Amino acid sequence: MWTSFFNAIQYLTVDVLMVPMDWLAKLELTNWWAANTLNWIFIIICSIAFVYWLKQLKIFKANNEDEQDTTAHSFLK
């Protein structure tokens, strides 16, 4: 009983869930840029979010709404 259960988990992870990773590994051998397109998209999104976050921090600091309490938690007092 347990053997078939673990074989089912192996089939699910290796033969079903890893198919996109295998495809990307094969694609990387022919075209590195195409294989890493998703990574570049995430890097661009994170960069845009980081710049937006820094602009918001600057706006709050300019309006003196920036609360910089070093004792933010009671255990730091």
PDB file with one MODEL, atoms N, CA, C and O in Angstrom:
MODEL        1
ATOM      1  N   MET A   1       0.825  -1.197   0.000  1.00  0.00           N
ATOM      2  CA  MET A   1       0.000   0.000   0.000  1.00  0.00           C
ATOM      3  C   MET A   1       0.873   1.268   0.000  1.00  0.00           C
ATOM      4  O   MET A   1       0.652   2.174  -0.803  1.00  0.00           O
ATOM      5  N   TRP A   2       1.865   1.326   0.905  1.00  0.00           N
ATOM      6  CA  TRP A   2       2.692   2.525   1.001  1.00  0.00           C
ATOM      7  C   TRP A   2       3.561   2.702  -0.236  1.00  0.00           C
ATOM      8  O   TRP A   2       3.859   3.830  -0.629  1.00  0.00           O
ATOM      9  N   THR A   3       3.968   1.607  -0.849  1.00  0.00           N
ATOM     10  CA  THR A   3       4.807   1.693  -2.037  1.00  0.00           C
ATOM     11  C   THR A   3       4.061   2.383  -3.171  1.00  0.00           C
ATOM     12  O   THR A   3       4.618   3.242  -3.855  1.00  0.00           O
ATOM     13  N   SER A   4       2.815   2.013  -3.366  1.00  0.00           N
ATOM     14  CA  SER A   4       2.045   2.648  -4.437  1.00  0.00           C
ATOM     15  C   SER A   4       1.764   4.122  -4.125  1.00  0.00           C
ATOM     16  O   SER A   4       1.696   4.954  -5.030  1.00  0.00           O
ATOM     17  N   PHE A   5       1.603   4.432  -2.845  1.00  0.00           N
ATOM     18  CA  PHE A   5       1.389   5.826  -2.447  1.00  0.00           C
ATOM     19  C   PHE A   5       2.612   6.679  -2.789  1.00  0.00           C
ATOM     20  O   PHE A   5       2.486   7.760  -3.364  1.00  0.00           O
ATOM     21  N   PHE A   6       3.801   6.174  -2.426  1.00  0.00           N
ATOM     22  CA  PHE A   6       5.016   6.932  -2.715  1.00  0.00           C
ATOM     23  C   PHE A   6       5.332   6.953  -4.201  1.00  0.00           C
ATOM     24  O   PHE A   6       5.902   7.927  -4.695  1.00  0.00           O
ATOM     25  N   ASN A   7       4.975   5.902  -4.919  1.00  0.00           N
ATOM     26  CA  ASN A   7       5.136   5.912  -6.366  1.00  0.00           C
ATOM     27  C   ASN A   7       4.222   6.951  -7.013  1.00  0.00           C
ATOM     28  O   ASN A   7       4.594   7.574  -8.008  1.00  0.00           O
ATOM     29  N   ALA A   8       3.034   7.138  -6.453  1.00  0.00           N
ATOM     30  CA  ALA A   8       2.120   8.162  -6.960  1.00  0.00           C
ATOM     31  C   ALA A   8       2.682   9.557  -6.721  1.00  0.00           C
ATOM     32  O   ALA A   8       2.571  10.429  -7.583  1.00  0.00           O
ATOM     33  N   ILE A   9       3.287   9.771  -5.549  1.00  0.00           N
ATOM     34  CA  ILE A   9       3.915  11.062  -5.265  1.00  0.00           C
ATOM     35  C   ILE A   9       5.079  11.303  -6.226  1.00  0.00           C
ATOM     36  O   ILE A   9       5.254  12.409  -6.737  1.00  0.00           O
ATOM     37  N   GLN A  10       5.872  10.259  -6.465  1.00  0.00           N
ATOM     38  CA  GLN A  10       6.988  10.373  -7.401  1.00  0.00           C
ATOM     39  C   GLN A  10       6.488  10.702  -8.806  1.00  0.00           C
ATOM     40  O   GLN A  10       7.047  11.567  -9.480  1.00  0.00           O
ATOM     41  N   TYR A  11       5.439  10.013  -9.244  1.00  0.00           N
ATOM     42  CA  TYR A  11       4.896  10.284 -10.578  1.00  0.00           C
ATOM     43  C   TYR A  11       4.397  11.723 -10.681  1.00  0.00           C
ATOM     44  O   TYR A  11       4.647  12.408 -11.672  1.00  0.00           O
ATOM     45  N   LEU A  12       3.691  12.171  -9.646  1.00  0.00           N
ATOM     46  CA  LEU A  12       3.156  13.533  -9.667  1.00  0.00           C
ATOM     47  C   LEU A  12       4.281  14.563  -9.754  1.00  0.00           C
ATOM     48  O   LEU A  12       4.223  15.477 -10.577  1.00  0.00           O
ATOM     49  N   THR A  13       5.293  14.422  -8.919  1.00  0.00           N
ATOM     50  CA  THR A  13       6.338  15.439  -8.891  1.00  0.00           C
ATOM     51  C   THR A  13       7.271  15.359 -10.087  1.00  0.00           C
ATOM     52  O   THR A  13       7.612  16.386 -10.674  1.00  0.00           O
ATOM     53  N   VAL A  14       7.689  14.153 -10.457  1.00  0.00           N
ATOM     54  CA  VAL A  14       8.693  14.021 -11.520  1.00  0.00           C
ATOM     55  C   VAL A  14       8.072  14.121 -12.903  1.00  0.00           C
ATOM     56  O   VAL A  14       8.589  14.835 -13.762  1.00  0.00           O
ATOM     57  N   ASP A  15       6.977  13.419 -13.130  1.00  0.00           N
ATOM     58  CA  ASP A  15       6.420  13.321 -14.475  1.00  0.00           C
ATOM     59  C   ASP A  15       5.355  14.367 -14.798  1.00  0.00           C
ATOM     60  O   ASP A  15       5.018  14.556 -15.967  1.00  0.00           O
ATOM     61  N   VAL A  16       4.823  15.047 -13.789  1.00  0.00           N
ATOM     62  CA  VAL A  16       3.771  16.038 -14.046  1.00  0.00           C
ATOM     63  C   VAL A  16       4.252  17.451 -13.711  1.00  0.00           C
ATOM     64  O   VAL A  16       4.241  18.339 -14.563  1.00  0.00           O
ATOM     65  N   LEU A  17       4.674  17.647 -12.466  1.00  0.00           N
ATOM     66  CA  LEU A  17       4.999  19.004 -12.018  1.00  0.00           C
ATOM     67  C   LEU A  17       6.332  19.524 -12.565  1.00  0.00           C
ATOM     68  O   LEU A  17       6.517  20.736 -12.676  1.00  0.00           O
ATOM     69  N   MET A  18       7.250  18.639 -12.902  1.00  0.00           N
ATOM     70  CA  MET A  18       8.553  19.067 -13.395  1.00  0.00           C
ATOM     71  C   MET A  18       8.636  19.162 -14.913  1.00  0.00           C
ATOM     72  O   MET A  18       9.705  19.456 -15.448  1.00  0.00           O
ATOM     73  N   VAL A  19       7.549  18.923 -15.612  1.00  0.00           N
ATOM     74  CA  VAL A  19       7.569  19.022 -17.075  1.00  0.00           C
ATOM     75  C   VAL A  19       7.956  20.427 -17.541  1.00  0.00           C
ATOM     76  O   VAL A  19       8.770  20.542 -18.458  1.00  0.00           O
ATOM     77  N   PRO A  20       7.412  21.504 -16.952  1.00  0.00           N
ATOM     78  CA  PRO A  20       7.860  22.842 -17.390  1.00  0.00           C
ATOM     79  C   PRO A  20       9.349  23.094 -17.123  1.00  0.00           C
ATOM     80  O   PRO A  20      10.018  23.761 -17.912  1.00  0.00           O
ATOM     81  N   MET A  21       9.864  22.560 -16.007  1.00  0.00           N
ATOM     82  CA  MET A  21      11.283  22.748 -15.709  1.00  0.00           C
ATOM     83  C   MET A  21      12.158  21.988 -16.701  1.00  0.00           C
ATOM     84  O   MET A  21      13.201  22.487 -17.123  1.00  0.00           O
ATOM     85  N   ASP A  22      11.740  20.796 -17.069  1.00  0.00           N
ATOM     86  CA  ASP A  22      12.485  20.036 -18.072  1.00  0.00           C
ATOM     87  C   ASP A  22      12.469  20.762 -19.415  1.00  0.00           C
ATOM     88  O   ASP A  22      13.475  20.802 -20.123  1.00  0.00           O
ATOM     89  N   TRP A  23      11.312  21.335 -19.756  1.00  0.00           N
ATOM     90  CA  TRP A  23      11.206  22.075 -21.015  1.00  0.00           C
ATOM     91  C   TRP A  23      12.130  23.297 -21.005  1.00  0.00           C
ATOM     92  O   TRP A  23      12.795  23.586 -21.999  1.00  0.00           O
ATOM     93  N   LEU A  24      12.165  24.010 -19.876  1.00  0.00           N
ATOM     94  CA  LEU A  24      13.050  25.171 -19.776  1.00  0.00           C
ATOM     95  C   LEU A  24      14.523  24.765 -19.814  1.00  0.00           C
ATOM     96  O   LEU A  24      15.350  25.484 -20.373  1.00  0.00           O
ATOM     97  N   ALA A  25      14.852  23.619 -19.222  1.00  0.00           N
ATOM     98  CA  ALA A  25      16.245  23.152 -19.252  1.00  0.00           C
ATOM     99  C   ALA A  25      16.672  22.825 -20.679  1.00  0.00           C
ATOM    100  O   ALA A  25      17.801  23.117 -21.073  1.00  0.00           O
ATOM    101  N   LYS A  26      15.781  22.224 -21.446  1.00  0.00           N
ATOM    102  CA  LYS A  26      16.100  21.933 -22.851  1.00  0.00           C
ATOM    103  C   LYS A  26      16.160  23.215 -23.680  1.00  0.00           C
ATOM    104  O   LYS A  26      16.994  23.341 -24.576  1.00  0.00           O
ATOM    105  N   LEU A  27      15.273  24.163 -23.377  1.00  0.00           N
ATOM    106  CA  LEU A  27      15.255  25.429 -24.101  1.00  0.00           C
ATOM    107  C   LEU A  27      16.525  26.232 -23.838  1.00  0.00           C
ATOM    108  O   LEU A  27      17.026  26.920 -24.727  1.00  0.00           O
ATOM    109  N   GLU A  28      17.045  26.142 -22.610  1.00  0.00           N
ATOM    110  CA  GLU A  28      18.234  26.904 -22.256  1.00  0.00           C
ATOM    111  C   GLU A  28      19.443  26.470 -23.095  1.00  0.00           C
ATOM    112  O   GLU A  28      20.334  27.278 -23.356  1.00  0.00           O
ATOM    113  N   LEU A  29      19.478  25.216 -23.513  1.00  0.00           N
ATOM    114  CA  LEU A  29      20.591  24.742 -24.324  1.00  0.00           C
ATOM    115  C   LEU A  29      20.589  25.378 -25.705  1.00  0.00           C
ATOM    116  O   LEU A  29      21.636  25.480 -26.345  1.00  0.00           O
ATOM    117  N   THR A  30      19.415  25.808 -26.171  1.00  0.00           N
ATOM    118  CA  THR A  30      19.339  26.419 -27.496  1.00  0.00           C
ATOM    119  C   THR A  30      19.274  27.939 -27.440  1.00  0.00           C
ATOM    120  O   THR A  30      19.871  28.612 -28.280  1.00  0.00           O
ATOM    121  N   ASN A  31      18.557  28.493 -26.459  1.00  0.00           N
ATOM    122  CA  ASN A  31      18.393  29.943 -26.389  1.00  0.00           C
ATOM    123  C   ASN A  31      18.282  30.363 -24.925  1.00  0.00           C
ATOM    124  O   ASN A  31      17.242  30.179 -24.294  1.00  0.00           O
ATOM    125  N   TRP A  32      19.360  30.925 -24.398  1.00  0.00           N
ATOM    126  CA  TRP A  32      19.391  31.320 -22.992  1.00  0.00           C
ATOM    127  C   TRP A  32      18.384  32.429 -22.704  1.00  0.00           C
ATOM    128  O   TRP A  32      17.716  32.405 -21.670  1.00  0.00           O
ATOM    129  N   TRP A  33      18.270  33.393 -23.600  1.00  0.00           N
ATOM    130  CA  TRP A  33      17.378  34.534 -23.374  1.00  0.00           C
ATOM    131  C   TRP A  33      15.923  34.099 -23.289  1.00  0.00           C
ATOM    132  O   TRP A  33      15.184  34.582 -22.431  1.00  0.00           O
ATOM    133  N   ALA A  34      15.506  33.203 -24.156  1.00  0.00           N
ATOM    134  CA  ALA A  34      14.118  32.727 -24.118  1.00  0.00           C
ATOM    135  C   ALA A  34      13.844  31.945 -22.843  1.00  0.00           C
ATOM    136  O   ALA A  34      12.757  32.051 -22.275  1.00  0.00           O
ATOM    137  N   ALA A  35      14.808  31.166 -22.391  1.00  0.00           N
ATOM    138  CA  ALA A  35      14.616  30.365 -21.189  1.00  0.00           C
ATOM    139  C   ALA A  35      14.516  31.242 -19.940  1.00  0.00           C
ATOM    140  O   ALA A  35      13.890  30.841 -18.959  1.00  0.00           O
ATOM    141  N   ASN A  36      15.113  32.411 -19.960  1.00  0.00           N
ATOM    142  CA  ASN A  36      15.124  33.279 -18.782  1.00  0.00           C
ATOM    143  C   ASN A  36      14.195  34.484 -18.912  1.00  0.00           C
ATOM    144  O   ASN A  36      14.303  35.435 -18.139  1.00  0.00           O
ATOM    145  N   THR A  37      13.299  34.450 -19.867  1.00  0.00           N
ATOM    146  CA  THR A  37      12.365  35.564 -20.049  1.00  0.00           C
ATOM    147  C   THR A  37      11.528  35.807 -18.800  1.00  0.00           C
ATOM    148  O   THR A  37      11.329  36.955 -18.401  1.00  0.00           O
ATOM    149  N   LEU A  38      11.038  34.741 -18.183  1.00  0.00           N
ATOM    150  CA  LEU A  38      10.225  34.895 -16.977  1.00  0.00           C
ATOM    151  C   LEU A  38      11.027  35.549 -15.858  1.00  0.00           C
ATOM    152  O   LEU A  38      10.499  36.385 -15.124  1.00  0.00           O
ATOM    153  N   ASN A  39      12.284  35.179 -15.724  1.00  0.00           N
ATOM    154  CA  ASN A  39      13.131  35.814 -14.711  1.00  0.00           C
ATOM    155  C   ASN A  39      13.291  37.307 -14.968  1.00  0.00           C
ATOM    156  O   ASN A  39      13.227  38.112 -14.039  1.00  0.00           O
ATOM    157  N   TRP A  40      13.499  37.677 -16.232  1.00  0.00           N
ATOM    158  CA  TRP A  40      13.641  39.094 -16.573  1.00  0.00           C
ATOM    159  C   TRP A  40      12.356  39.859 -16.283  1.00  0.00           C
ATOM    160  O   TRP A  40      12.405  40.997 -15.818  1.00  0.00           O
ATOM    161  N   ILE A  41      11.212  39.246 -16.552  1.00  0.00           N
ATOM    162  CA  ILE A  41       9.929  39.897 -16.252  1.00  0.00           C
ATOM    163  C   ILE A  41       9.804  40.148 -14.754  1.00  0.00           C
ATOM    164  O   ILE A  41       9.391  41.234 -14.349  1.00  0.00           O
ATOM    165  N   PHE A  42      10.154  39.166 -13.920  1.00  0.00           N
ATOM    166  CA  PHE A  42      10.086  39.343 -12.472  1.00  0.00           C
ATOM    167  C   PHE A  42      11.073  40.408 -12.006  1.00  0.00           C
ATOM    168  O   PHE A  42      10.755  41.191 -11.111  1.00  0.00           O
ATOM    169  N   ILE A  43      12.256  40.450 -12.594  1.00  0.00           N
ATOM    170  CA  ILE A  43      13.241  41.469 -12.214  1.00  0.00           C
ATOM    171  C   ILE A  43      12.717  42.869 -12.543  1.00  0.00           C
ATOM    172  O   ILE A  43      12.876  43.794 -11.748  1.00  0.00           O
ATOM    173  N   ILE A  44      12.101  43.022 -13.701  1.00  0.00           N
ATOM    174  CA  ILE A  44      11.549  44.323 -14.097  1.00  0.00           C
ATOM    175  C   ILE A  44      10.418  44.738 -13.167  1.00  0.00           C
ATOM    176  O   ILE A  44      10.359  45.892 -12.742  1.00  0.00           O
ATOM    177  N   ILE A  45       9.515  43.804 -12.844  1.00  0.00           N
ATOM    178  CA  ILE A  45       8.401  44.111 -11.939  1.00  0.00           C
ATOM    179  C   ILE A  45       8.921  44.509 -10.566  1.00  0.00           C
ATOM    180  O   ILE A  45       8.447  45.488  -9.989  1.00  0.00           O
ATOM    181  N   CYS A  46       9.891  43.764 -10.033  1.00  0.00           N
ATOM    182  CA  CYS A  46      10.456  44.094  -8.715  1.00  0.00           C
ATOM    183  C   CYS A  46      11.175  45.432  -8.735  1.00  0.00           C
ATOM    184  O   CYS A  46      11.104  46.181  -7.761  1.00  0.00           O
ATOM    185  N   SER A  47      11.864  45.746  -9.819  1.00  0.00           N
ATOM    186  CA  SER A  47      12.550  47.033  -9.919  1.00  0.00           C
ATOM    187  C   SER A  47      11.555  48.189  -9.932  1.00  0.00           C
ATOM    188  O   SER A  47      11.773  49.210  -9.280  1.00  0.00           O
ATOM    189  N   ILE A  48      10.474  48.028 -10.669  1.00  0.00           N
ATOM    190  CA  ILE A  48       9.443  49.073 -10.718  1.00  0.00           C
ATOM    191  C   ILE A  48       8.813  49.255  -9.342  1.00  0.00           C
ATOM    192  O   ILE A  48       8.594  50.384  -8.901  1.00  0.00           O
ATOM    193  N   ALA A  49       8.522  48.147  -8.662  1.00  0.00           N
ATOM    194  CA  ALA A  49       7.928  48.231  -7.325  1.00  0.00           C
ATOM    195  C   ALA A  49       8.886  48.888  -6.345  1.00  0.00           C
ATOM    196  O   ALA A  49       8.456  49.665  -5.492  1.00  0.00           O
ATOM    197  N   PHE A  50      10.174  48.590  -6.451  1.00  0.00           N
ATOM    198  CA  PHE A  50      11.166  49.181  -5.556  1.00  0.00           C
ATOM    199  C   PHE A  50      11.277  50.682  -5.769  1.00  0.00           C
ATOM    200  O   PHE A  50      11.350  51.441  -4.803  1.00  0.00           O
ATOM    201  N   VAL A  51      11.289  51.119  -7.025  1.00  0.00           N
ATOM    202  CA  VAL A  51      11.355  52.561  -7.324  1.00  0.00           C
ATOM    203  C   VAL A  51      10.102  53.255  -6.819  1.00  0.00           C
ATOM    204  O   VAL A  51      10.189  54.346  -6.254  1.00  0.00           O
ATOM    205  N   TYR A  52       8.935  52.646  -7.011  1.00  0.00           N
ATOM    206  CA  TYR A  52       7.676  53.221  -6.508  1.00  0.00           C
ATOM    207  C   TYR A  52       7.717  53.350  -4.988  1.00  0.00           C
ATOM    208  O   TYR A  52       7.316  54.375  -4.436  1.00  0.00           O
ATOM    209  N   TRP A  53       8.204  52.306  -4.311  1.00  0.00           N
ATOM    210  CA  TRP A  53       8.288  52.309  -2.862  1.00  0.00           C
ATOM    211  C   TRP A  53       9.209  53.428  -2.376  1.00  0.00           C
ATOM    212  O   TRP A  53       8.878  54.129  -1.419  1.00  0.00           O
ATOM    213  N   LEU A  54      10.355  53.599  -3.023  1.00  0.00           N
ATOM    214  CA  LEU A  54      11.272  54.668  -2.622  1.00  0.00           C
ATOM    215  C   LEU A  54      10.661  56.054  -2.846  1.00  0.00           C
ATOM    216  O   LEU A  54      10.866  56.959  -2.038  1.00  0.00           O
ATOM    217  N   LYS A  55       9.909  56.222  -3.944  1.00  0.00           N
ATOM    218  CA  LYS A  55       9.241  57.506  -4.181  1.00  0.00           C
ATOM    219  C   LYS A  55       8.210  57.783  -3.093  1.00  0.00           C
ATOM    220  O   LYS A  55       8.089  58.916  -2.627  1.00  0.00           O
ATOM    221  N   GLN A  56       7.471  56.760  -2.686  1.00  0.00           N
ATOM    222  CA  GLN A  56       6.488  56.951  -1.622  1.00  0.00           C
ATOM    223  C   GLN A  56       7.165  57.296  -0.298  1.00  0.00           C
ATOM    224  O   GLN A  56       6.674  58.144   0.447  1.00  0.00           O
ATOM    225  N   LEU A  57       8.280  56.649  -0.003  1.00  0.00           N
ATOM    226  CA  LEU A  57       9.017  56.998   1.215  1.00  0.00           C
ATOM    227  C   LEU A  57       9.484  58.452   1.190  1.00  0.00           C
ATOM    228  O   LEU A  57       9.437  59.145   2.206  1.00  0.00           O
ATOM    229  N   LYS A  58       9.932  58.905   0.025  1.00  0.00           N
ATOM    230  CA  LYS A  58      10.393  60.289  -0.103  1.00  0.00           C
ATOM    231  C   LYS A  58       9.234  61.264   0.093  1.00  0.00           C
ATOM    232  O   LYS A  58       9.402  62.309   0.722  1.00  0.00           O
ATOM    233  N   ILE A  59       8.064  60.927  -0.441  1.00  0.00           N
ATOM    234  CA  ILE A  59       6.880  61.789  -0.279  1.00  0.00           C
ATOM    235  C   ILE A  59       6.499  61.885   1.194  1.00  0.00           C
ATOM    236  O   ILE A  59       6.233  62.978   1.695  1.00  0.00           O
ATOM    237  N   PHE A  60       6.472  60.741   1.895  1.00  0.00           N
ATOM    238  CA  PHE A  60       6.104  60.762   3.310  1.00  0.00           C
ATOM    239  C   PHE A  60       7.135  61.521   4.139  1.00  0.00           C
ATOM    240  O   PHE A  60       6.775  62.219   5.088  1.00  0.00           O
ATOM    241  N   LYS A  61       8.389  61.393   3.796  1.00  0.00           N
ATOM    242  CA  LYS A  61       9.427  62.107   4.540  1.00  0.00           C
ATOM    243  C   LYS A  61       9.336  63.608   4.295  1.00  0.00           C
ATOM    244  O   LYS A  61       9.565  64.397   5.212  1.00  0.00           O
ATOM    245  N   ALA A  62       9.007  64.012   3.076  1.00  0.00           N
ATOM    246  CA  ALA A  62       8.874  65.440   2.755  1.00  0.00           C
ATOM    247  C   ALA A  62       7.694  66.069   3.484  1.00  0.00           C
ATOM    248  O   ALA A  62       7.739  67.252   3.821  1.00  0.00           O
ATOM    249  N   ASN A  63       6.638  65.296   3.730  1.00  0.00           N
ATOM    250  CA  ASN A  63       5.454  65.806   4.424  1.00  0.00           C
ATOM    251  C   ASN A  63       5.549  65.636   5.938  1.00  0.00           C
ATOM    252  O   ASN A  63       4.587  65.912   6.655  1.00  0.00           O
ATOM    253  N   ASN A  64       6.689  65.190   6.421  1.00  0.00           N
ATOM    254  CA  ASN A  64       6.901  64.919   7.857  1.00  0.00           C
ATOM    255  C   ASN A  64       5.876  63.935   8.407  1.00  0.00           C
ATOM    256  O   ASN A  64       5.472  64.039   9.565  1.00  0.00           O
ATOM    257  N   GLU A  65       5.464  62.999   7.595  1.00  0.00           N
ATOM    258  CA  GLU A  65       4.557  61.945   8.030  1.00  0.00           C
ATOM    259  C   GLU A  65       5.314  60.650   8.320  1.00  0.00           C
ATOM    260  O   GLU A  65       4.719  59.628   8.664  1.00  0.00           O
ATOM    261  N   ASP A  66       6.617  60.714   8.177  1.00  0.00           N
ATOM    262  CA  ASP A  66       7.451  59.540   8.374  1.00  0.00           C
ATOM    263  C   ASP A  66       7.725  59.363   9.857  1.00  0.00           C
ATOM    264  O   ASP A  66       8.441  60.161  10.463  1.00  0.00           O
ATOM    265  N   GLU A  67       7.152  58.310  10.445  1.00  0.00           N
ATOM    266  CA  GLU A  67       7.335  58.064  11.862  1.00  0.00           C
ATOM    267  C   GLU A  67       8.482  57.082  12.042  1.00  0.00           C
ATOM    268  O   GLU A  67       8.363  55.915  11.668  1.00  0.00           O
ATOM    269  N   GLN A  68       9.576  57.536  12.605  1.00  0.00           N
ATOM    270  CA  GLN A  68      10.740  56.679  12.792  1.00  0.00           C
ATOM    271  C   GLN A  68      10.931  56.403  14.274  1.00  0.00           C
ATOM    272  O   GLN A  68      11.810  56.972  14.921  1.00  0.00           O
ATOM    273  N   ASP A  69      10.105  55.536  14.790  1.00  0.00           N
ATOM    274  CA  ASP A  69      10.176  55.151  16.185  1.00  0.00           C
ATOM    275  C   ASP A  69      11.074  53.923  16.314  1.00  0.00           C
ATOM    276  O   ASP A  69      10.761  52.856  15.786  1.00  0.00           O
ATOM    277  N   THR A  70      12.185  54.084  17.015  1.00  0.00           N
ATOM    278  CA  THR A  70      13.110  52.951  17.148  1.00  0.00           C
ATOM    279  C   THR A  70      12.585  51.878  18.064  1.00  0.00           C
ATOM    280  O   THR A  70      13.088  50.754  18.053  1.00  0.00           O
ATOM    281  N   THR A  71      11.583  52.199  18.856  1.00  0.00           N
ATOM    282  CA  THR A  71      10.970  51.204  19.739  1.00  0.00           C
ATOM    283  C   THR A  71       9.623  50.805  19.167  1.00  0.00           C
ATOM    284  O   THR A  71       8.586  51.020  19.794  1.00  0.00           O
ATOM    285  N   ALA A  72       9.639  50.236  17.998  1.00  0.00           N
ATOM    286  CA  ALA A  72       8.400  49.875  17.322  1.00  0.00           C
ATOM    287  C   ALA A  72       7.689  48.735  18.032  1.00  0.00           C
ATOM    288  O   ALA A  72       6.466  48.621  17.953  1.00  0.00           O
ATOM    289  N   HIS A  73       8.445  47.889  18.726  1.00  0.00           N
ATOM    290  CA  HIS A  73       7.845  46.769  19.448  1.00  0.00           C
ATOM    291  C   HIS A  73       8.115  46.936  20.930  1.00  0.00           C
ATOM    292  O   HIS A  73       9.129  47.500  21.341  1.00  0.00           O
ATOM    293  N   SER A  74       7.192  46.434  21.713  1.00  0.00           N
ATOM    294  CA  SER A  74       7.314  46.612  23.152  1.00  0.00           C
ATOM    295  C   SER A  74       8.542  45.923  23.730  1.00  0.00           C
ATOM    296  O   SER A  74       9.072  46.371  24.747  1.00  0.00           O
ATOM    297  N   PHE A  75       9.005  44.846  23.106  1.00  0.00           N
ATOM    298  CA  PHE A  75      10.167  44.151  23.646  1.00  0.00           C
ATOM    299  C   PHE A  75      11.474  44.875  23.367  1.00  0.00           C
ATOM    300  O   PHE A  75      12.511  44.461  23.885  1.00  0.00           O
ATOM    301  N   LEU A  76      11.469  45.953  22.560  1.00  0.00           N
ATOM    302  CA  LEU A  76      12.668  46.735  22.308  1.00  0.00           C
ATOM    303  C   LEU A  76      12.865  47.867  23.303  1.00  0.00           C
ATOM    304  O   LEU A  76      13.909  48.520  23.308  1.00  0.00           O
ATOM    305  N   LYS A  77      11.878  48.099  24.136  1.00  0.00           N
ATOM    306  CA  LYS A  77      11.962  49.207  25.118  1.00  0.00           C
ATOM    307  C   LYS A  77      12.826  48.836  26.281  1.00  0.00           C
ATOM    308  O   LYS A  77      13.008  49.640  27.196  1.00  0.00           O
TER     309      LYS A  77
ENDMDL
END
